[in-house]
Amino acid sequence: MSSSFFTFTSAFTLGIMGLMLHRVHFLSALLCLEGMMLSLFIAISLWSMKTGMGSYFSIPMFLLTFSACEAGVGLALMVATTRTHGTDHLKNLNLLQC
């Protein structure tokens, strides 16, 4: 296993572990998701450079675009839930309650 593959796999795994174990605030969940997307972006960028095909160079930019949209939507949801519930704690969010 190469060192770059191990680094990106461990960064992605740490993002998932942070998302599973530290679910206190909505902002920490969003930061873990952004860390996962950043590790995916770097891994796909290096993969497209390694293959050397010109058609694969647009894939990391699409991923980065979707990641920016995901971050914007996540921050908008965090602001909306903070205004309605008064806090960004995930334990206060209940999907069964209107």
C-alpha positions in Angstrom: 0.0 0.0 0.0 1.4 3.4 -1.0 1.8 6.1 1.6 -0.5 8.5 -0.3 -3.3 5.9 -0.4 -2.8 5.2 3.3 -2.9 9.0 4.1 -6.2 9.6 2.2 -7.8 6.5 3.5 -6.9 7.4 7.1 -8.1 11.0 6.6 -11.4 9.8 5.2 -11.8 7.2 8.0 -11.0 9.9 10.7 -13.8 12.0 9.1 -16.2 9.2 9.4 -15.2 8.4 13.0 -15.5 12.1 13.9 -19.0 12.1 12.4 -20.0 9.0 14.3 -18.5 9.8 17.7 -18.6 13.5 18.1 -22.1 14.4 17.2 -22.8 17.1 19.7 -22.9 20.2 17.5 -24.2 20.6 14.0 -21.1 22.6 13.1 -18.7 19.7 14.1 -20.7 17.3 11.9 -20.4 19.8 9.0 -16.6 20.0 9.6 -16.3 16.3 9.5 -18.2 16.1 6.2 -15.9 18.8 4.8 -12.8 16.9 5.9 -14.2 13.8 4.1 -14.8 15.8 0.9 -11.4 17.4 1.0 -9.7 14.0 1.3 -11.8 12.7 -1.6 -10.9 15.8 -3.7 -7.2 15.3 -3.1 -7.4 11.6 -3.8 -9.3 12.0 -7.0 -7.0 14.8 -8.1 -3.9 12.7 -7.6 -5.6 9.8 -9.3 -6.5 11.9 -12.4 -2.9 13.2 -12.6 -1.6 9.6 -12.2 -3.6 8.3 -15.1 -2.7 11.2 -17.3 -5.8 11.1 -19.4 -7.2 14.6 -20.2 -10.9 13.5 -19.8 -10.4 12.9 -16.1 -9.2 16.4 -15.1 -12.7 17.8 -14.9 -13.9 15.2 -12.2 -12.1 16.9 -9.3 -13.6 20.3 -10.2 -17.1 18.8 -10.3 -16.4 17.3 -6.8 -15.1 20.6 -5.5 -18.2 22.4 -6.9 -20.6 19.9 -5.2 -18.6 20.2 -2.0 -18.9 24.0 -2.0 -22.7 23.7 -2.6 -22.9 21.2 0.2 -21.1 23.5 2.6 -23.4 26.4 1.7 -26.5 24.3 2.2 -25.2 22.9 5.4 -24.4 26.4 6.8 -27.8 27.7 5.8 -29.5 24.7 7.5 -27.4 25.4 10.6 -28.5 29.1 10.7 -32.1 28.1 10.2 -32.0 25.5 13.0 -30.2 27.8 15.3 -32.9 30.5 14.8 -35.8 28.1 15.3 -34.3 25.9 18.1 -32.0 28.4 19.8 -28.9 26.1 19.6 -27.0 23.9 17.2 -27.0 20.8 19.4 -28.0 17.7 17.4 -29.8 16.2 20.4 -32.5 19.0 20.2 -33.3 18.1 16.5 -36.2 15.6 16.3 -37.5 14.6 12.9 -40.7 13.2 14.4 -41.7 16.6 15.8 -43.0 19.5 13.7 
